[in-house]
Amino acid sequence: MARITGNVVTLYDVARLAGVSTATVSRVVHGQDRVRDSTRTRVRQVIEELGYVPDGAAQSLSRRRKDVIGLVCVERRAKQYDIENMNLLFYDEILRGVEARIRDCTSWSLLITFLQAEQEGAYPRLQSLLGKVDGLLIAEGIIDSPLLARLGQRVPVVVIAGDPGERAADVVTSDNRSGSAALVTHLICDHDRQRLFYLDGPPGVSDARQRRLAFEEVLAAHPHCQLAGSYIGGFSVQSGEEAGAKLLAEYGEALPDALVCANDQMAIGVLQAFTRAGVRVPEDVAVVGFDDIYPGSLSHPPLTTVHQPMGLLGERACARLLDRIARPSLHPRVELLQTELVLRSSCGCPPGTQTRQPVKPLASVRPAPAAPGSPAAPGSPAARRGNGRARPAPGLPAPVLPATPR
């Protein structure tokens, strides 16, 4: 079949040469049903032979749609290390997931923008996007519920890694609470870590709140354990280094048994601070993170963490947004994605450990297995020994670092 030359190939040219109606060609182009397989194959062959390219602007006008999805990401200011690009690894995985969903939908394009986490006036910036997109994917709950409701009145909105309690928009997020609970329970029940320090994330981030909530629930379920202190970080390597340095200055040799970090970047920063100070991990103090970004597996020692399916977050959120664009009357819903406990050696597991355990949705917190009088029971020699780490005298309050703890 000869390619038409000298003029732009139109929908009518494809229909004429394929021997079908223009409506049938349109259904094939948009991937719709109600077309026989043999007819669909013939139309696609003609499209390829003629080099037909659908007119996106004309399609948008006819269907009153732009065929563009917006992805709003969060950028946090921090001193830039080479490793600090890990902040972008999260969004790289999210983006891959979104692209995986729209890859076969040739009509859809993606518009990406970044907002500063501390930026005021984010809503006007988002408003400027509304006329350019058919729907918005908003990451990490940077917009609060009332503003989400206002945005949702203009275009469909899905929040990635948002608050599971959100009712103003659809939310696709990892099961942070179950993952964090599994991680802390592992430290307490499998490694007898009883004095735990918590390195929190930004107060306004839902993931950080859910992980902290689970930490507190597990600690409350094990009365022989205690919160040694806490510090609010910024989800960055730099804030982890700062927290590690302040912890060393405050505690000296009387370090906690374990330091639980709300994400891997901060945990890697803590490891760097401890390495410079000659602190041994996990012999002197265990360190764990959350997210399972690749650099954590390369740290020394390799970082025990919780894997959240970042690519799947993007894919499922995009799928939900496309559903909502097609059916605006859908009720908002929350989708929780399963996490995995990733055991390496920074928690106290033997060197070379590389295991992954799916985390079941949290029903209840596993109680301490030790009975009164057993070696690991509160007050027993093993509990007092604490793997050689110094502990404050009973009854003394746990010191808190200068940053206001939550």
C-alpha positions in Angstrom: 0.0 0.0 0.0 1.5 3.4 -1.0 2.0 6.1 1.5 0.0 9.3 0.7 2.4 12.1 -0.1 2.1 15.8 -0.4 -0.8 16.2 2.1 -1.4 15.5 5.7 -3.0 12.0 6.2 -6.4 12.3 7.8 -8.9 10.1 9.5 -10.9 10.0 6.3 -7.9 8.6 4.4 -7.5 5.7 6.9 -11.3 5.0 6.8 -11.4 5.0 3.0 -8.4 2.7 2.5 -9.4 0.3 5.3 -13.0 0.2 4.0 -14.6 1.2 7.3 -16.4 4.2 8.8 -14.5 7.1 10.4 -16.3 6.1 13.7 -14.6 2.7 13.5 -11.2 4.2 12.9 -11.8 6.6 15.9 -12.7 3.6 18.1 -9.5 1.8 17.1 -7.3 4.9 17.7 -8.8 5.3 21.2 -8.6 1.6 22.1 -12.3 1.3 22.6 -14.3 -1.9 22.3 -17.0 -2.8 19.7 -14.5 -3.5 17.0 -13.9 -6.9 15.5 -10.3 -8.2 15.9 -9.9 -8.6 12.2 -11.2 -5.1 11.5 -9.0 -3.6 14.3 -5.9 -5.4 12.7 -6.7 -4.0 9.3 -7.2 -0.5 10.5 -3.9 -0.6 12.4 -2.1 -1.8 9.3 -3.5 1.1 7.3 -2.5 3.5 10.0 1.0 2.2 10.0 1.3 2.2 6.2 0.0 5.7 5.8 1.9 7.1 8.8 -1.3 8.5 10.2 -0.8 10.6 13.4 -4.0 11.5 15.3 -4.5 15.3 15.7 -4.4 15.6 19.5 -5.7 19.2 19.6 -8.7 18.2 17.4 -9.4 15.1 19.6 -9.2 17.2 22.8 -11.7 19.8 21.4 -14.1 17.1 20.2 -14.1 15.3 23.6 -13.6 18.4 25.8 -10.5 16.8 27.2 -6.8 17.6 27.2 -5.4 14.1 27.6 -2.9 15.3 30.2 -2.3 14.2 33.7 -0.5 16.3 36.2 2.0 14.9 38.8 2.8 17.2 41.7 6.0 16.2 43.6 7.5 17.6 46.8 11.1 19.0 46.9 12.7 19.5 50.3 15.6 21.9 50.8 18.7 20.4 52.2 22.5 20.5 51.8 23.2 18.7 48.5 25.2 15.5 48.7 25.6 13.2 45.8 23.6 10.7 47.9 21.0 13.4 48.5 19.6 12.6 45.1 17.9 9.8 46.9 15.1 12.3 47.4 14.5 11.9 43.7 14.7 8.1 43.8 11.3 8.1 45.4 9.8 10.1 42.6 11.7 8.3 40.0 10.0 5.1 41.1 6.6 6.9 41.3 7.1 8.2 37.8 8.0 4.8 36.4 4.8 3.5 37.9 2.7 6.2 36.4 4.3 5.8 33.0 3.8 2.0 33.1 0.1 2.7 33.5 -0.3 5.2 30.6 2.3 3.6 28.3 -0.3 1.7 26.3 -2.7 4.7 26.3 -1.2 6.6 23.5 -3.5 9.6 23.9 -2.3 10.5 27.5 0.7 12.7 28.4 2.2 13.6 31.8 2.9 17.1 33.1 5.3 17.1 36.1 6.0 19.9 38.6 7.8 20.2 41.9 6.6 22.3 44.9 8.9 23.2 47.8 7.8 21.5 51.0 8.1 24.8 52.9 6.5 26.9 50.1 3.6 29.1 51.0 0.9 29.8 48.5 1.0 26.3 46.9 -2.7 26.4 46.1 -2.4 29.3 43.5 0.4 27.3 41.8 -1.8 24.3 41.6 -4.7 26.4 40.4 -2.6 27.4 37.4 -2.3 23.8 36.5 -6.0 23.1 36.5 -6.6 24.5 33.0 -3.8 22.3 31.6 -4.7 18.9 32.9 -7.7 16.5 33.2 -6.6 15.3 36.6 -3.9 15.6 39.3 -1.7 13.2 41.1 -0.5 14.9 44.3 2.3 13.4 46.3 2.9 13.2 50.0 -0.2 15.1 51.1 1.4 18.5 50.6 -2.1 20.0 50.3 -4.4 19.8 53.3 -8.0 18.4 53.2 -10.0 21.7 52.7 -7.8 22.7 49.7 -8.0 19.1 48.3 -11.7 19.4 48.4 -11.5 22.7 46.5 -9.2 21.2 43.9 -11.5 18.2 43.6 -14.4 20.4 42.6 -12.4 21.5 39.5 -10.6 18.3 38.4 -10.3 14.7 39.7 -7.5 14.3 42.3 -5.7 11.3 43.7 -3.2 11.7 46.5 0.0 9.5 46.5 1.3 8.6 50.0 -1.4 10.6 51.6 -3.3 10.3 54.9 -5.4 7.1 55.1 -8.0 9.1 56.9 -8.4 11.5 54.0 -12.0 11.8 52.8 -11.8 14.7 50.3 -9.9 12.7 47.6 -8.8 9.3 46.6 -5.6 8.1 48.4 -3.1 5.4 47.4 -0.5 4.8 50.1 1.7 2.1 51.6 0.6 0.4 54.8 3.1 2.4 56.8 1.6 1.6 60.2 1.9 -2.2 59.7 5.4 -1.9 58.2 6.7 0.2 61.1 5.1 -2.0 63.7 6.7 -5.1 62.2 10.1 -3.4 62.2 10.0 -2.2 65.8 8.6 -5.5 67.0 11.6 -7.2 65.3 14.0 -5.0 67.3 12.3 -5.7 70.6 11.3 -9.4 70.3 14.1 -10.7 68.2 17.0 -8.6 69.4 16.0 -7.6 72.9 16.4 -3.9 72.2 14.6 -2.1 75.0 15.6 1.5 75.0 14.6 2.9 71.6 15.3 6.4 70.2 13.0 7.7 67.4 14.1 9.9 64.6 10.9 11.4 63.2 10.0 12.9 59.9 8.4 16.3 59.0 5.3 16.8 61.1 3.1 17.6 58.1 3.8 14.4 56.3 1.3 11.6 56.6 3.9 8.8 56.1 5.8 10.1 59.1 2.7 10.3 61.3 1.7 6.8 60.5 5.2 5.4 61.2 5.4 7.3 64.5 2.0 6.1 65.6 3.0 2.4 65.0 6.2 3.0 66.9 4.3 4.3 69.9 1.8 1.5 69.8 4.4 -1.2 69.8 6.3 0.5 72.6 3.1 0.8 74.7 2.5 -3.0 74.2 5.9 -3.8 75.7 6.0 -2.2 79.2 9.6 -3.3 79.8 10.7 -1.1 76.9 11.0 2.7 76.9 11.4 5.7 74.7 15.0 6.9 75.2 14.3 10.2 73.3 13.2 11.6 69.9 14.2 14.1 67.3 12.3 15.7 64.4 14.3 15.4 61.2 13.6 16.5 57.6 13.6 13.2 55.7 17.1 14.1 54.4 20.6 12.7 54.9 21.7 16.0 56.4 19.0 15.9 59.1 20.0 12.3 59.9 23.7 13.4 60.3 22.6 16.3 62.6 20.4 14.0 64.7 23.3 11.5 65.0 25.7 14.2 66.1 23.3 15.6 68.7 22.5 12.2 70.0 26.2 11.5 70.5 26.7 14.8 72.3 23.7 14.2 74.6 24.2 10.6 75.5 27.9 10.0 75.3 28.6 6.3 75.8 25.1 5.7 77.3 23.6 5.2 73.8 20.1 3.8 73.3 19.8 0.2 72.2 18.3 1.2 68.9 17.6 4.2 66.7 14.5 3.9 64.6 14.5 6.3 61.7 11.3 7.3 59.8 13.1 6.9 56.4 16.2 5.5 54.9 17.8 8.8 54.0 17.9 9.9 57.7 19.2 6.4 58.7 22.0 6.7 56.2 22.9 10.1 57.7 22.9 8.6 61.2 25.2 5.8 60.0 27.6 8.4 58.6 27.7 10.4 61.9 28.2 7.2 63.9 31.0 6.0 61.6 32.9 9.3 62.1 32.6 9.0 65.9 33.7 5.3 66.0 30.3 4.0 67.1 29.8 0.4 66.1 26.5 -0.6 64.4 24.8 -2.8 65.5 27.2 -3.7 68.4 26.8 -0.4 70.2 23.4 0.7 68.8 21.1 -0.7 66.1 19.9 1.5 63.3 16.9 0.9 61.0 15.1 2.9 58.4 12.0 2.8 56.1 11.4 2.9 52.3 14.1 0.4 51.0 15.9 2.8 48.7 18.8 1.2 46.9 21.7 3.1 48.6 20.6 1.6 52.0 21.7 -1.8 50.8 25.1 -0.4 50.1 25.6 1.3 53.5 27.9 -0.1 56.1 26.4 -2.1 57.7 23.6 -2.8 55.1 20.4 -1.1 56.4 17.5 -3.1 57.8 14.4 -1.3 56.6 10.8 -1.6 55.4 10.1 -1.9 51.6 7.3 0.2 50.3 6.3 -0.5 46.6 7.0 3.0 45.2 6.5 2.0 41.6 3.2 0.3 42.4 2.1 3.5 44.3 2.4 5.4 41.1 0.8 2.8 38.9 -2.2 2.3 41.2 -2.7 6.0 41.8 -2.7 6.6 38.0 -5.1 3.8 37.4 -7.5 5.3 40.0 -7.2 8.8 38.5 -8.0 7.5 35.0 -11.0 5.7 36.4 -12.2 8.9 38.1 -11.7 11.0 34.9 -13.9 8.5 33.1 -16.4 8.2 35.9 -16.4 11.5 38.0 -19.2 10.2 40.3 -17.0 7.6 41.9 -16.8 7.9 45.7 -13.3 8.6 47.2 -11.5 5.5 48.5 -8.2 4.6 50.2 -6.0 1.9 48.9 -3.3 0.5 51.2 -0.4 -1.4 49.6 1.4 -4.2 51.4 4.9 -3.6 52.7 7.9 -6.0 53.3 10.2 -6.2 56.3 13.8 -6.2 54.8 16.3 -7.7 57.2 20.0 -6.9 56.8 22.6 -6.5 59.5 22.2 -3.0 60.9 19.5 -4.3 63.3 21.6 -7.0 64.8 20.9 -9.8 62.3 24.1 -11.8 61.3 26.3 -10.2 58.7 25.2 -11.2 55.2 21.5 -11.4 56.1 19.3 -10.5 53.2 15.7 -11.6 53.8 12.4 -10.2 52.9 9.2 -10.9 54.8 5.7 -9.7 53.6 4.1 -7.7 56.4 0.5 -8.6 57.1 -2.0 -5.8 57.8 -1.8 -4.8 61.4 -4.5 -6.3 63.6 -2.7 -6.2 67.0 0.8 -5.6 68.3 2.7 -8.8 69.1 3.3 -8.9 72.9 6.7 -9.6 74.4 7.3 -13.3 74.5 9.3 -13.5 77.7 7.5 -14.7 80.8 8.4 -13.4 84.3 11.7 -15.0 85.4 12.8 -15.9 81.9 16.2 -14.6 80.7 14.7 -11.7 78.7 12.0 -10.7 81.2 12.1 -7.2 82.6 14.5 -7.0 85.5 16.3 -10.2 84.6 20.1 -10.2 84.1 19.8 -10.3 80.3 17.4 -7.4 80.3 19.7 -5.4 82.6 22.8 -6.4 80.6 21.4 -4.8 77.4 24.2 -6.2 75.2 26.9 -4.2 77.1 25.3 -0.7 76.6 25.0 1.6 79.5 21.5 2.5 80.7 20.3 5.3 82.9 19.4 4.5 86.5 15.8 3.3 87.0 13.4 6.1 87.4 15.4 8.8 85.6 13.6 10.5 82.7 14.8 9.8 79.2 16.7 12.7 77.9 15.3 14.6 74.9 17.3 16.3 72.3 17.0 20.1 71.8 14.4 19.8 68.9 10.9 19.6 70.2 9.8 16.0 70.3 6.4 14.9 69.3 
